[in-house]
């Protein structure tokens, strides 16, 4: 009787499991909506007389807090489950946006730093930490597809919502009204995600007839490694460095492709905007494709091929990118590299370290994103000092090249099976 119940339960969870990546998609989508900050910069400068740096500061703080929050948020997700943690994030997001809407009464950059930057960054970390782990646990047979679909929302948000904010919401409702509308929308969508999201029962497995044979299983869960043990393993620091080094190319491209197009190539602002829209499209829509390819060929193989192409385009950026068409090609390649990194690193983390502590373990890896996030600021400083973007993109290419080399070493020297042997002493 017990076996019959277990089988029925397995079938039930198997049939409804696609709601989990959908819930993750909604969580990521609303986090990405907050990420699309650029359209607020000019209106803030014009309305309140702020400098560009003052108008950008809330977003800079948001990114750093978001990355740092992923560690404790991931730990809470592992202990409490994704439903409770994402529910807390949902409430805090609503408070953050409604508080930010009072910027008209407190017209200072520090007000948005506190409300949008700190509180919003914490909210984003709490909700985003719940995106990948449940999807990975429900899909041991298709980890790449499930996780990449879930995180796709973050990449698509800027493509969808940035034009909506800039072209309709801010002109019609103003900065304050836009914050209120986004706050209400975020609360409703995240509430739906909270209802849908959950972990599978402990020791849950796929129905036998749907399970995959060991000989064909590419993404093998080796052992559930604790965060403390993780921090003592050289592979963690290797993966962290790879993430930090290769993400710089995507972050620099996302920030600097528009001014490069306008200032260096003499393109119109609309043409430069099209280039970054292409970057966003490849970043968002490319994530499920990255997941599909990783399930078919392996995570590291997809990463290595992608990063090699990204390194070439960044190193040759000043020579290759000479008009609108080549700028769009470069945007597509770097957008794809960004998609591969953010879609597949959660999968890679689970592949090497297991799923039980995936929230906090991936959170530790994700802190590299916060470090990489300062690269656009450094890139802008280099341009201000030299008047030349060539050094910026070539430097990003060199850093990505180091990351790619480390990725190849990881692939050649340390398979998940060897990691198991080293960790267990077998």
N, C-alpha and C positions, 0 to 999 in steps of 0.2 A: 504493500500500500504506500509506503514511504517513497519507494522508487517511482511509483506512478505519479505521486504528487510532485516529486522533483522534476520528472519529465514534463509534466503539464506546465509547471512553473517556468522551466527553461523555454518551452515553446511560446508561452505568453510573452516573456521578456524579449524573445527573439523577434516575434512578430511586431512588437511596438518599439523596437530599439532605435529606429530612425528618428524618433522624436528627440533623441538626445543630441545628435549633431544639429538638428533644427534649433533646439533650445540654445546650444552653444553659438550658433550663427546669430541669433537674436541678441545674446549677451555681447558678442564681439561687435555687432553692428552698432549698438548704442555706445560702446566704448570708442569705436572709430568715429562716431558722430562728434564726440567731444574732441577727438584728435584733429578734426578739420578746423583748426583755429585760424588759419591764415586770412580768411575773409573778414575777420573782425579787426585786423590790424589797422587798415586805412580808416575805417569809420571811427575807431577809438582815437586815432591821431587827429582826425578832423574835428570831432565833437569836443574832445577834452583838452586838445593841445598837447597831448603826450608826445614824447619822442618815439621813434620806431622801437627802440630798445625797451622802453617802458611798456609799450603795447605788446611786445613779444614775450616779456618776462613771465606773465602768468602761464603761458604755454610751456616755456622752458622748465618752470617749476613743476608743472603738471607731468611732464615726461619723466623727470627724475623721480618724483614721488611715486608715480605709477610703477616704474621699474623696481624701486626699493620695496614697495608694498607687496610685490608678487611673492616675496619670501614668506613673510608672516601669513599672508592671505592663502598661500599654497599650503602652509602647515595647518591652518584652520580648516581648509577644504578637506585635507586628508583626515582630520579628526572629526569634524562636525558633518561633513558631507557638503555637496555643492548647493543644495537647496537653501540651507540656513545662511551660508556665507553670501550667496548671490542675493538673497533677500535683504541682508544688511546693506550690501552695496547699492541695491535699488533705492532704498530709503535715503541713504547718504547722497546719492546722485541727485535726487529730487531736491534735497535741502541745499546742495551745492549750487544748482542752477537757480533756484528761487532766490537764494542769498545773492548770487551774482547779479540778478536783475535789479538790485538796489544800487548799482554802480552810479546811477544818475544822482542819487543822494549822497553817495560817497565816491566822488569822481577822482579816485586815486588808484594808481597801479597796484598798491599794496592790498586794496580791497579785493581785486580779482585774483591776486596771488594767494590770498587766504581762502577765498570761496572756490574759485575755479581751479587754481593751481594745486593747493594742498588738499582741500576736501574732495575736489573732483578727481585728483590723482589717486587718492586713497580709494575712492569709489570704483574707479576704473580697475585698479589692482585687485580689488575684492571680486568683481564680476569676471574679469578676464582670467583669473586664476581658476575659475570653475568651467572654463570652456573645454580645454583639452583632456584633462584626466577622465571625466565620465565617458567621453566619446571613445577614448582609447580602451577603457575597461570593457565597454560593450561590444567592441569590434576587434577582437584579437585576430580575426581572419582578414580584415580590411583596415588596418590601423591608419595607413596613409590617407586613404580616401575619406574616412570618417573624420579624422582630426583636421585635415586640410579644408574640408567643407565647413566645419565648425568655425575655424579661424578666418574663413573667407570674408565674413562680415566685416572684420576690422579693415581689410584692404579695400572693400567696395564702398565703405561709408563715405570717404572723402570724395569719391567719384560721383556719388549720388547726392550727398547733402551739401557739399561746398557750393555748387551752382545754385541750389535751392536757397541757401542762406544769403548768398551774395545777390542773386537776381530777384528774389521775391521777399523773403522774410525781413531782412534788415531794411530795405527801402520802404516797406509798407508798415512794419511794426516797430522799427527802431531797434537799437541794441538791447534795451531793457525788455521789450516785448518779445524779441527773438529768444532771449534766455528763458522766459516764462514758457513759451511754446515748446521749446526743446526740452525743458524740464518735465512738462506734462507728458509729452510724447515718449521721452525716455522712461518715465515711470510706468506708463501703460505697457510698452513693449517689453520692458524688463520683467514686469509682473507676469506676463504670459510665459516668458522664459523660465521664471522661478517655478511656475506650476508644472512645466514640462520636465525640468531637469531632475535627475536623480542618479544614484549609483546603482549598479546591479547588486543583488544579494551577495553576501560573502560566499566565496567559493563557487560562484555562478560560472557555468560553462555553456558553450554553445551546444545546442542539440547534437547528438552523436552524428546523425546523418548529414548535418550541416558543417561539422567540424572539418578541419583540414588535416591532411596527413603530415606527420612530422617531417618526412623527407621533402615535402614541398613548402614547408613553412619558412618564410624568409625572415620575418621579424620575430625572433625567439625571445620570450621573456626569460632572462637568465636567472635572476635572483632579485628579490626585493631588498634593495640596499638602503640603509638608513642615511639621513642627511649627515650625521656625524661621520659615518664611514665614508660617505661620498667625498667629504672635504679632505680626507686623507689619501685620496686616490689621484695619481697624476693624470689619469684620463679626464677627470673633471676639469682640471685647469687647461688641458689641451682643448677640450670642447668649448670652454668659456672663451679662450683666446680666439678660436676659429670664429665663434659667433661675433665677438667684438670687432675682429678685423674685417670680416666680409660684409658686415652690416654697414660699415662706413660708406661703402660705395653707393648703396641704395639710399642712405640718408642724405648724403651729399647731393646725389642726383635729384632727389625729391625737392631739396631746398634750392639748389643752385642752377638747375636746368632753365627755369624761367628767366632769371637775370642774365644767364649766359646767352640765351637766345636773343634777348633784347639788346644787351650792351655790346656783345662781341659779334653776333651775326647780323645785328640790325633788323631783327624780326619785329613784327607788331606784337603788342601784348596779347592779342587773340591767338596768334600763331604759337607764342610761347605757352599760352594756357592749353592749347591743343596737345602740345608735347607732354605736359605734365598730366593731362587727362589720359594719354596713352600709357604713361608710367603707372597711373592708378589702376587703369583697366587691366594691365598685365599683372600688377601686384594682386588685385582682388580675384579676377577670374582665373589667373594662373595657378592659384593654390590647389583647387581640386585636381587639376592636371598634374601638378607636382606630386600630390598624394597618390594618384593612380599610377604614375610612373615609378614611384618608390615601392609600391606594392608589387609591381611587376619586375623591376630590375634591382631593387635595393636602395635604401636611403642614401648611403654614401656615394654610390655611383652617380645618382642624379645630382647630388651636391657638387661632386668633383667636376663633372662635365659643365654644369652651369657656371661654376666659379671660374673655370678656365676661360670661358667666353667673356665673362664679366671683366676679368683681369685684362684681357686683350683690348676690349672696348675702352676701358678707363685709361690704359697706358697710351692708346692711340687717339684719345679724345681730341686733342688739339689738331691732329692731322686729319682725322676722319670726319669729325663733326664740323662741316663747313657750310651747311645750308639747312633748310627746314626739314627735308626728307631724312638726312643723316642724323639730325637732332632727334627726330621721332624714332629712328631705329635704335639709337643709343638709349633713349628713354624706355623703349620696349625691353631691351636686354637687361638694363639695370632694374627695371620693375619686375621682370621675371626672377632675377637673382634675389630680390627682396622677398618675393613670394615664396621661393624655395626655402629660404632661411627661416622665415616665420612659420611656414607650414610644416616643415620637416624636423625642426629641432625638438619639438615635443615628442615626436615619434622616435627620434634617435635616443632621446633621454630615456624613454620607456624601454627601448630595445636593449640598452646597456644596463639600466638600473632598476627595471621592473616598474610596476604600476601602483603598488601599495602607497608609496611615498612620492608619487609623480608630481603632485601639486607643489610641494616644497622643493623637491629636487629640480624641477624645471624652473621654479622661481629663482633658485640660486644661479642656474645657467642664464636666466633672463636678465639678471643684473648687468650682464654685458651690454644689453641694449641701452641701459642708462648711460654707460660709458661712451658707447658709440654715438649717442644722441648729441654729445657736445661737438661732434665733428663738423656739422654745418657752421657753428659759431666760429670754430677755428678756421674753417675754409673761408668764411667771410672776412676774418681778420687778415688772412694771408692775401686775399684779393685787395683789401684796403691798403696793405703795406706795399704790394708789388704792382697792382693794377693789372694783374694777369691771372686768369683762371687755370692756365695750363698746369702750373705747379700743384694746384689743388687736386685736379683729377688724376694727374700722374702719381701724386702721393697716395691717393686713395687706391690706385691700381697696384702700387707696391705693397700696401698693407693687405689688400685682398689677395695678392700673390703669396704672401707669407701664410695667410689663412688657408689658402688652397693647398699649399705644400704640407701644412699640418694635417689637413683633411686627407691627403693622399697617404701620409704616414699612418694615420689612424686606420685607414682602410687596409693597408699592407701589413701593419705590425700587430694590430690588436682587434681581432674579431670578437664578437660576444662570447664565443666558446672559450677563447683564450682568457678573456676577462673572468669567466667563471672559474677556470682552472687556477688563475692567480689569486682570486678572492677566497676560494675554498681550500686552496693548498693541495688540490688533487693533481 
